[in-house]
Structure formats: C-alpha cells, structure tokens
Amino acid sequence: MHQQAKVLTPASTSRVLERYFEVALYLLLVAGFATLASTGKLDFPSVLLVGLVLMFRGYLVGKGRQVVISDRTASLLTLLYVLFYAADFFLLARSFVTATVHLVLFALVVKLFSVRRERDHLYLAVLSFLMVLAAAVLTVDSMFFAAFSVFLLVAVTTFILMEMRRSSASAAVRARESAGTARSLGWWLFAAGPAFLVLILLGGTAIFFCVPRVSTGYLGAYAPGGQLATGFSDSVRLGQIGEIQQSDSMVMHVQIEGDSTGAYDLKWRGVTLSLFDGRNWSNPLPEVVVPRTRAGQFSPHPLDEKPRPGSLLPRTIRYHVLMEPIGTSVFFVAGRTFSLIGPYRQIAQDAAGALYNVDRDRAITTYEAIADLAQPSAALLRSASGSVPASLALRYLQLPRLDQRIPELALQVTASASTTYDKAAAIQQYLMTRYGYTLDLPRTLPRDPLANFLFVRKQGHCEYFASAMAIMLRTLGIPARIVNGFRGGEFNDLTGSYLVRARDAHSWVETYVPGYGWTTFDPTPAGLGYARGHWSRLQLYLDAASEFWREWVVNYDSIHQRTLEDSAGAHSRALWERQRSWLRAQYAFLLARARVAQRSFLRAPSRWGFGFGGAVGIFILLANARRLRRGWRNRRTASRPAQAPQMAASIWYTRMTRATARRGWRKLPAQTPQEFVATIGEDALRQSVERFTTHYERARFAQSSEDAQRLPELFQEITSVRR
C-alpha cells in the first residue's frame, strides 16, 4: 500500500518562505556590517553597540520572536539623532564620512525594531548596501573583495526570496505542494545563490576591465591618514618616527627593474628637515613646481645639489612604487631622482629635494622613477676641498640653545679628524658603538631630549641618533640635515617586490662635503629586527594578492587599460605569427613531398597505378566495413536459424517481403503480417506466404527453433511459385 503524500496548506508554505526570508535578510545585514567593521576604520563603541544589537536580533530570529517599537518612539529617536549628527560632524568625528557612517548605523538599529510594512525590508537591504559602500570608501584592502563576495552571495539569495514573497502574496491560484517543498526550496537556494554569484562576478569583471576608464585614484583618499601622514609632514616632533616603527602596517610595494633576488638595501627618502628647536624638526623651505615634459615625465632638480664630478660613474636604476593610502603627499624616492612618472597633474619640490604631490584630486597611488645611486668613495671625499656656500651655512648651521656638553663631546670625538668626511665618519662610528638601539620610548619627552639621550639614557631609536649626529656636526661648522623616510623592506620573491612597512621607517643624516655636495651618513646601530614566524610565507602570498588587487583593481585606470590592451594585442599577434609560421612550414613540407612523389611517379607510373588502385580499394572496403560486417553477420545467422530464432526470423521475413515486392505485392509499414497476407491476390502465393508467416510468428515471438529452421525451406517455396 502506497503512503499518501502529505500536502502543505498555503499558510504553511508561506510560513516556510517567510522563515527563509527572515534569516536571509538578517544574514545580509550581518554581512554588510562585517564588511564595514573589517576595514578597521570603525570606532570601537560603534562596533560594540551595533554588534550587540545584531546579536540580539539574531537571538530573536532564532526564537521566531519580534520586538517592535512604536512609530512615536522611532520618530523621537530620529529627532534626537539629528542634533547628535551635527555634534558628531563638528565636534566628535570631525569627518563627513565618519559622521555619515554613524548615521547609517543608527538608521539600521532603529529600522531593525520598527519593521511593519513590506517596504521596511527594502530599506534594511538598502542600509546594508550603504554599509558596504562606506567600507569601500574607508578601505582599499584586498580583504574587501572577499567580504563583498560574501555580501553579494547573501544579497542574491535575499532578493530572490523577496521576489518569491511578493509573487506568492499576489498569486490568485495556489499550487498544491508536497511535504518536501521546504527542503527542495532550501537546496535550490543553496545551489542558485553561488551560481548567480559566479555569473555576476564574471560579468562584472568583464565590464570592469573593458569599459573605458574615466577616473583614477583611491576612494580611500577620503579616509584619515593617521600617524604615518604626520610623521612625514613639514614639522615632526622628536620621537615620532619611533612611534611609527611600532606599527606593522604596509606602506608601499617597490619593484626594481632587473632585480629578482632582493639584492638592494635602499633608503627611500621622504622629507628633509633642517630647522631644530631642541624638541621638534621642521622644514621651512619653500616649494617650487617641477617642470613636466610632453611625455608626462617630471624632472626634479634640487637647488641645494651640486653637479657630480665627471669622474663619478652613474649607477642608474628604474623602479615602480605602489603606495598604500597612508594620507601623505610625499613621494618616497631613492638616490638622486632624474625622472618621475605618474598620473599627476602637478608635483612640487623643495630646495633639499623632497617631492610633493600638489594635485588635490589624486592621492599618491603609483609612480615610476629613474634615479642614480652612485656615491663617491671615502678617498674622494677625504680629498675634497672648497668652502660652504653662504646660503647653505645660513640654513643648515642653525642651532637651538644647547647643553654645553654637546659641542664639547663633538670636539672630543673628532679631535683626531682633519677633513669634513673624517669628522662625520668619527661621529657616526662613535654613536653606533657607544649607544644602544631601542623602541621603548619615554612616557614624557624630557626638557632637553637630545642631552638626555647623549648623557643619561644613552639609547633610543634612529631619530635620536640622526638628530644627535646632525647637531654635533653643526657645532663643528659642518652643514647637516636629517631625512625621514624608509629603509630596505622585505623582499617578496613571488612578485619581485620589496614590501616596505611602517616598521621600516628610518631617519638618517646628510652632510655637506664641499666639492661633492650632500653625502649620506647613518649613525643608527642595527636593531633587533623582527622574527619571522610560521605564517611568514603565507603572509607573502597574502601580500602578493594584495599587491595585485591594489595595482589592477583599485588603481586600474586608462593607463593600465592601455597596458592590458597592448599586452593582449602583443600576445594575440605573437600567437598568430606562431600559427602562420607553423602553417607555412607544413605547406612547405607537403609541397616538398608532392614534388618527390611527382618525380617517383614519372619514373614508375605502373607501380603508382597499382598502388593507387589498391589504396582506392582499401578505402572502399573501409568505408563499407560496417555494411559488410552486418551483411556477413545476417548471412551467417540466416544459414543457422536455430541458434538465434528471433533474429533469423526477422532476416528471413525481410527477404520474403522483398521477394513478394518483386512479384508486385509490396507490404506497407502500417500493415501487420496477417493483414499483408490478406492483400495478396494470387492464391498459390498467398497460401505459401500464409504458411511462412505462421512459422515466422512462432519463431519471432515464441523463439521456436523448429519453426525458425523451416523458414529457409518455406522461402524457397515462395520464390518457386509460378504466376
């Protein structure tokens, strides 16, 4: 007895659909908020409060309960938040983006507990999208793509269910569905969501890369830059670089042309600081616009630089920089920069060589540069002679009120040195060997931090070492300045890029040597470095993915599009050329073989004739192989009907109908064997065919071997009947 299938009522089917929709909409809100929170730019109180509200909402969804506030309460809360929004914008966040994000989160919390109409569900979906949009403004990290993909997957499922609810509510006729409807719907959504997501991503990728680009730059340029930006401004507090070094955040990726092994350990200079008041370094130098060539290259030329002697051979490199959105307008460059290339309308430089982006519509994202790394040898610097220009002496010999022990220490350390280079080298060696390196900063800055470093604490980070050396040189009448930038970086062999992080921030000294200009000295001793854990290799893979995301998605502009088009065109042309060369080679080979065959045919035509005839015969046999094999099998079966009665009966009946057709009695496809017998007008032939048909039916349908053996004899009888 078959079990009768249970039939769901329309009300139960609607409840299942409603339940799926509630869960999907809740997951959509969670995915949107998780995308926003993953940027790391959302303040902790907002993350905590909204996270607790979503957890409470999830508890209610799991229990199937509802908590709804009144319209009056919702209106009152909204009115109060309008006042809070103004205070948030002008006093608390002081940022339009942050204040607006807070507004979206407030609207989400209120709407979660005031859902009454169908349009409220759509409002919640829109709020989840606004959270994702805010995340796109606050970050350019590759993790955003993963979070957005999850959001898109849930969004597809949610909007499918939203349409199903709408169609179900407006349906005039209800379908009868079995008890497995809920399970089938769940599996269908489980399969349809990822399928639609893949199609959306493929279509979106094609549109993204093919549609002409009309704008460039980060959306993340609207996000605050943080400590990194202030550490490379025109005014830097002593100790600020040490604070930056305690961060592990990424600053830039650098690819050096021709470097696949990480052979360089370069200093990436940012800002040059010359004025010191005892606690702060600043840069009072004015900025001038860098000329731009017709090819879009900028050619900086610092006013403080002297032309290099002709005996100094250049050491030129070309490198590509991919910057993170750290909120600074400084270009970090290596050596003496000849040329800088980037999608910027205008850049400026100061007299010391620092380069700045003055294009307010474009944050620094990517640029290329050509630089000279050549440095004169110690012997050349010792032999240098000349005087210091008055303009440099006025600018780079400035001193604040100092502890008297500092100039005395400088004289003591350089007592045996006679040249500018030897004095600078002596101070550098003294600081490197007599003082320790540490990132443990004092809780409060001493009244005289430089004297405290030299005579009390005797340990510090690079900024203290560089400041001490620069001031000690100035007390000796040697122009000196400090440079804030980065040094080295971890080489990623997967991408051939140097990963420069905040912990690589560095300060060093540039000393003016008459005849050769500014020369680099670095008095900071080697630090403890950083330990590479078990996840270091995985981190390199993540950095490689992040670099690809930043270069080909976030920074994707018309220049990248032309590069991609040129690359695709070059590969297509190369592929076509390879195919054409192969076809030409095959044509030449066939032509050569044809000429050889022609000469052979002329020498022995009879042999070629027999060979050609044999080949044609073999071809005909092969072309009719199936027909010949089938004919041989039918002939063998017909000669031994007892072995396969059914097949033999079919074969002999076909032969019989052909024989009667030649007598003028053709069997129609729609006729049964007995109906065909009745249509035959010749009595003798009809009787013979009737006997044949009787034995055929027994052999065909009863598998009678005796009747099958009678068929050849009866067939001979039919063919021997006279008209």
N, C-alpha and C positions, 0 to 999 in steps of 0.2 A: 504493500500500500504506500503510495507516494505521500510524502508530507506536504501539506499545503503551505505555500509561501506566505509569510506574514506581510500584510500591506500596511504601509505607513499612511497615516492621515495627513492631509495638507498641513495641519497645525504642527505635527511632529517634524515634518520635512522642513518647515520654516524655522523651527527651533534649532535644528542641526545647522542650517545655513547661517542663522544669526549667531550661533556659538562660534563657528569658524571665523566669521567676520569680526567679532569682538576680539578674538585672540590675535588675528592678523593685524588689526588696527593698533592694538596695544604694542605688538612687536615692531610695527612701523615707527611708533613714537619712541620706543626704546632705541631702535637703530639710529634714528635721527639725532637723539640726544647723545648716544655713544659716539657718533661721528664728531659732534661738536666738542664733547669732552676730551676726545683723543687728541685734539690739537695741542693740548697743554696750555692754551691761552685763556681758558675759562677760570675765573677765580674760584677758590675753594668753597666759600659759602654757597655760591650758585650750584656747584657740583653736588654738594652735600644736600641742600634743601630739595632741589629738583629730583635728585636720585632717590631720596626718601619718599617723595610724593609718588614717583613712578613705582617704587616697590610696594607702597600701599595700594596703588591702583592695580598692580599685578595680583595682590592678595585678593582684592575684591573680584577681579575677573576669574581667578581660580575658584572662588567660592560661589560665583554666579550671583553676586550681590551688587547693588547700586547705591551710591551716595550722591545725592543731587542737592546742590544749594539753590536757594531761591534766586529769581531774577533781580530782586531788590538788593540782595547781598552782593551778587556779581556786579551790579551797576555801582554800588558803593565802593567796592574794592577797585574797580576800574578808575573811578574818580580820584581816589586817593593815590593811585599809582601815577596818574598824570602829574601830580605835584612831585612825587618821588622821581619821576623821569627827568624833570627839569633839574632837581638837585643832583641826580646821578650824572647828568651830562655836564653840568657846570662845576660841581664840587667833588664828587666821588670818583667816577671813572675818568672824566675829562676827555672822553673819546666818543665820537658819534657811533662807531662800530660797537664798542663795548656796551654803551647805554642801550643801543637798539637790540643787541643780543639779550640783555636783561629784560627788555620789553617783550620780546618773543617768548622767553621762558615764563614770564608772568602770565601772558595770554594762554600759554599751554596749560599751566597749573589751573587757572580759573576755568578754562573750557573743559578740562577733564571732568570736572564735577558740576557742569551745568549743561550737559548734553540732553536735549529734549526733542529736537527736530532732526530730520534727515540731513539738512544742510550743516548741522553741527559736526557730523562725521567728516564732511568735506573740509570744514575749517580745520579740524585736527590734522588731516592729511596735509593741508597747505602749511600748517605750522611746522610739521615735521620736515617738509621740504625747505622751509626758511632756515631751520637749524642746520641743514646740510649746506645751504648756500652761505650761511655765516661761517661754517667751517672752511669752506673754500676760500673765503676772504682772509681768515686768520692763519691759514697754513698752506704750504706748497709741498708738504711732505708726501712721499710715495705711499705712506700708510693710508692717506685719504682715499686712494683708489680702491683699496681693499674694503674700507668701511663703506664707501659709496656703492660698491658692488653688492654688499650685503643689504644695504638700504634699498637698492634698486630691485633686488630679488623679492624682498618683502613687499615693496610697493606694487610690483606686478601682481602678486597674489591678492593684495588688499583691493586693488581696483577691479580685478576680475570678480571677486566676491561682492564688491559694491554694485557692480552692474547686474550680477545674478540676483541680488536682493531687490534691486529696482524692477527687474523683469518679472520676478516672482510676485511682487506686490501688485503689479499692473496686469497680471495674466488673468484672462477671463475663464480659461479652462485649465483645470488641474490634472496633471498626469498621475496615473497610479504607479507607484514605485515600490519595489521590494524592500525587505529589511536591510539589504546590503547597500542601500543608497549612500548612507553616510560614509561607509568605508570606501566605496568607489569614488565618491567625491574627494575624499582626502587623498587617495592615491593619484587621482587625476591632477589635483592642485600640486602635489609633490613633484609630479613629472612636468607639468606645464610651466611652472614658475621658472626653473632652471633653463628650460628650452627657450622661453621668451627672453630670458636674461642674456643668453648667448647670442641670440639674433639681434637684440638691441645693442649689445657691445660691439658686435661685428659691424652692424650698420653705422653706429656712432663713430667707430674707428675710421671707417672708410670716409665718412663725411668730414671728420676732423682733419685727416691728412690731405684730402683732395680739395676741399673748399678753399678758395684764396683767402689768405690771412690779411686782415685789415688793421690789426693792433698787436702790440707786443708788451712784454713786461709782466711782472708779478701782480696778481691780485693781493698777494701777501704784503705788498709795499704799504698797505694801509695799516698793517699791524705794527705795534710798537717794537723798536729795535732793541731795547734793553741795555744791559751793561756794555755789550760789545760796541755799540754805537758811541757811548760816552767815553769809552776807553781810547777811541781814535778820533777825538774831536780836537779843536784848537786849544783846549785847556784841559789838562789831565792832572788830577791830584796824585801825589807821590804814593805809591802802593796800589793804584787802581789796576795796573796790569797784573799784579799778583792775584787780585780778586777774579780777573778774567781767567787766569790759568787754572783755577779750581773747577772750571766747567769743562765738560766733555762734549759739548755741542759742536756740530760740524760748521765750519766757516766757508770752506771752498774746496773744490777739486781742481787740481792743476795737472795738465798733460804737457810734457815737454817733448817736442818733436825729436824723434830718433832715440828716445830713452825708453827702453823696455825692461831695464833691470833695476831701476831706482838708484842710479849712480850719483845723483846730485844731493847736496845738503845746502840749500839756498836760503838766504834771508829775503823775506818778502816785505819790503819797506812800505810803510803806510804814511804816517805823519812824522814830520821833522819838527822838533821843539827846541827853541833857543833861549827863551826868557824864563828865568828861575827866580822865585821869590822866597825860597827857603822851604816851601811846602808844596808848591804847585809849579808845573811846567806849562808854558803856553807858547803859542806861535803867533806873533804879531805881524807876520809877513803878508803883504797884500797878494791877491791872486790876479793873474792875467790870463786871458783867453788863449788857448793853444790853437795855432793855425791848423786848418783842415785842408787836405789835398782833395782834388777832384775824385780820386779813387776812394774817398771816405776814410782815409787814414789821418790820424793826429800825430804831429811831430813835435814832441816837447823838447825844450832846451832850457834847463835851469840857468838862471842868471849867475848863480854862485859857482858854476862849474867852469873849470879851465879846459881848454883843448888838451887832449892827451898827447904826450910826446910821440913823435913818429916811430921811435924805437919800440914802443909798446904794441905788440901784435894783438889784434882784436880776437875775442873769443865769443862769437855770436851764437845765441840760442833763440829759438822761436817757441812760444808756449801758449797754451789755451787755458783760460781760467773760467770756471763755472762757479759763480758765487751763490751762497745761501742768502736769503733775505734777512740780513742782520741789521738793516736800517742805517747803514753808514754810506756816506757819499764818497769814500776814499777808494781809489784803485790801489791794490797791492801789487807791486811790481818788483822785479829782480834786477840788480845791476843798474847800468846806465841805459835807460829806455830810449831807443831810436824812433820806434813807431808803435802806436796803439790803435787797434782796430775794434770797433764795436758799434752797435746800433744806437748811438747817442748823437744828439744834435750839437751839443757843445760841452767841452770839458775845459777845466782851468788848471793852472799850476802856480805854485808859489816860487819864490826865488831859490828855495832849497831843493826843489824837485818833486815835492808832493803833488799828486794828481787828484783832482776832484771832479765829480760829476755835477754839473750845474743844470742838467736837463731835468726839471722837476716832474715831467710827465713820464719819465722812465727811470726806474730804480736800476741799480747795477745788477745785472744778471749774468752776462757773459762777455768776454772780450779776449782778444789775442794781442800779443806784444812781441816785439823783436828787441833784444837787449844785448849789451856787451858785458860779459862777466870778467874781463881782463883786469888784473891788479898788478901794479908794479912790485918787483921783488924787494926784499929788505935792503939789499945792497944799493939799489937805485934810490930808495927812499932815504937811506943814510947819506948818500952823496948829493941830495937835493940842496939847493941854495936859493936865496931870494928873500923878499920881505912880504909881510902880510898886508894886503890892501886895507886902506883905512876903513872902507865900508864894512869889511868883514870883521875887523878889530872892534868896531863900534857895536856890532850886532852880536858877536859870538865871544866877547870877553867880559860881558856883563856879569856882575857878581852881586848877590844879596849880602846882607850882614851875616858874616860867618863866624863860627867858633875859631879862635886864633890857632888852635891845634891843627886845623885842616891845612892851611898853607905851610905850616911847619912840617907836617907829615909829607906833603908833596915835595918839599925841598930835600927832606931826608931820603925819600925813596929814589929821587933822581939825581942824587949827589954825584954819582959816577958817570952819568949820561951827558953827552955833549950835543947831540943833534935832537931835532924835534921828534924824529921817529924813535930814537932810543929812549927819550923821556916818556913817550906814550907807551912804548913796549914795557918799560920798567914798572910803570903804574899798573898796567894791565896784569903783569906777572905777579905783582905784589898782592893785588886784590884777589886773584884767582887762587893763590896759595895760602893766604893768611886768613881768609874769611870763608864761612860756610854758607851753603845754599839751603833755603827753607821757604816753604809757602805758608808757614804759620805766621800770620800777621798779628801785630799788636792790636789789642782791643781799642786803644785810643792812640791817635797819632801824637808822638812827642812834640814838644815845643820846637825842638831842633832835630828833626828826624835824621838828617844826614850825619850830624855829630853823634847821635845816639847809635847809628849803625856802625860808624867807624871806631868808636871808642868804648861803647857799652855793650850793645847786643852782639856785634861782630858776626851777624848772619842775617840773611834776607834773600829776596828774590832779585831777578835780573834788573829791575828798575832801580833798586838801591845801588847795585854795582855800577850800572851805567851812569847814574847821577853822580856818584862819588868820583868816578874817573873824570867825567866832564868838568866838574867843578875844580878838582885838583889840577887839571891841565890849565884851566883858565887862570888859576892863581899863579901859574908859571908864565903867563902871557901867551899861551898856545890856544888859538881858537878851537872850540869843541862844541858839539851839539849832540843831543840824543835822538834816536829814531825808534819809534814804536811800530811794530809790525809782527810778523810771524817768522818762525824758523823751522825749516825742514818739513816734517809731515810724514805720515805712514804711507809707504808705497803699496798700492793695491795691484798685484800682478795680473788680476783678472781684467782690469780696464786700462792698465798702464798709467794710472793717475796717482798723484800724491794727495792723500786725504789730510787736509790741514784743519785741525780742530782748535777750539778756544784754548785748550791746554798748551798749544804750541805758540801762544802769544809771547813776544820777546821784546826786549829793549837792548840796544847796543849804542856804541859811540862812533861818531865820525869826527876825525881830527883833520885840521887843515895843514897840509905839508906844502910849503912853497915850492912851486915848480911842478907839482903833481896834483894839486887840488885835494879834495876830500878823500880820506882813506879810512877804511873801516877797522875798528878795534872792538873786541868783545871780551870784557873782563869777567864775565859771569862763569863760575866753575860749573862743571857738569852736574846736573841734578840727579835725583834717584831714578828718573824715568818712570814709566808705567808698566806694570806687569801685564802680559798677555795671557788671558785665561783660556779656558777650553772653548769659549764661544768666539774667539777672535777670528777664526776662519769663517764662521757663519756671519760674523759682522762684516767681513769683506764682501761676501755675497750680497748682503743687505745694502751695503754702500754702493755696490755696482748697480743694483736695481734702482736705488735712489738717484744715482747719477744719470742713468738712462731716463728715468721719469722727469728729472729736472731739465735735462738737455732737450729731449724730444717730445715732451708734453707741455710742461709749464712754460719753457722758453721757446716753444715752437712758433716761429714767425715766418715771414716771407723769405728770409734768408735761408732758414732750414728747409723750407719748402722747395726753393730752387736747388738747394744741395741734394735733396731727395730726388727731385726730378732729374737732375743731371746724373746722379748715380744710377737711377733706374734706366735712363736713356743709354748710359755707357754700358751697363750690363746687357741691355737688350741688343745694342749694336755688336757687342763682343759675341753674344750668343749667335746672332745672325751670321756674323763673319765666320764663326767656327762651323756652323751648319753649311754655309756656302762653300767653305774650303773642303769640307768632307764630301759634299756632292760633286765638286769639281774633281776630287781625287777618285771617286767612284766612277765618274764618267770617263776619266782618262784611262782607268783600269779596264773598263768594259770595252772602250774603243780599241785599246791595245789587244785585248783578247779577240775582238772581232777581226782585226787585221791578221792575227795569227791564224784564225780559223779560215779566213778567206784564202790565204796562201796555201794552207793544207788542203782545202777543197779543190783548188786548181791543180794541185799535184796528184790527187787520188779522188776523182769525182765518183767512181763506182762505189768505193768504200764508204764515202759520205752518204751516198744514196741509200745503200743498205742500212747504214746506221740510222739515218733519218726515218726510213720506213719502220725499222724496229722500234724506234722511240715513239712514233705515232701509234703503232700497235699497242705498245705498253701503256701509253696514255689512254687509249680507248678502253683497254681492259680495266685500268684503274678507275676510269670514270663510270664504268658499268659494273664495278665489282659488287655493289650491293644487290643489283638486279640479278646478276649471275648467281651469287650466293643464294638468293631467295629462290630462284628457279631450280637450282640444284637440290635445295632442301625440299621444295614441293615435289619434285620428281621422285626423290628418294622416299618421301612419305607416301606418295600415291602408289609406289610399287610395293610398299609394305603396309597396307591399310590396317592390319590387325594390331600393329604396335601403337598407333595413335588414331583411334576411330574417329574422334571429333574432327581433328584437323584433316584427316584423309577424306571424310565425308564432305567437308567444305570444298576441298580441292576438286573432287570428282563432280560435285554438283555444279561448280563453276564451269567445268569442262562440258557438262551436259547442256547447260543453258547456252553456251557458245555454239554447240552443235545444232541445237534446235533453232537458234537465230539464223544460222546459215540456211536452214530449211524454210525460213520466213516466219517462224514463231518466236518472237522476242519477249522475254519476261520483263515486265515493268518492275521498278524498285518497290512500288507500293503493294504489289501482289504477293500473297502467301504462296508457298509451293503448291498447295491444293487448288487455289484459285488459278494458278498458271496452268495446271493440268486441264482444268475445265475449259480453258480458252483454245486449246489445240483442236483444230478441225479434222485432222487426219486420224482415222480410227486406230490403225495399227501403231502409229507413232504415239498416240495418246495412251494406249494401253501399255506400251513399253515404258513411257515416261512415268506413268502411274505406278508401275512396279518399282522403278528406280527410286521414285520419291518415297515410297513406303519404307524401303530399306535405308534410304538416306536419313529419314527422320529418326529411325531406331538407332542408327549409328551415331547421328549428330547429338541427339538429346538423351538417349539411353546408354550411350557409349558401348554399343553392341559390336564386338569384334567380328562375329559371324556375319552380321549384315554388312559391315564395312568391307569384308572380303568379297561379298557378292557384287559390290559396286563396279569394279572394272569389267566384269562379265556382262552386267546389265548395260553398261555404257557401250560396249561393242555391239550389243543387240540393237541399241537405239541408232547407232551410226549405220547399221546394216539394213535398217528398214527401208524398203523401196517406197517411192512416191506412188 
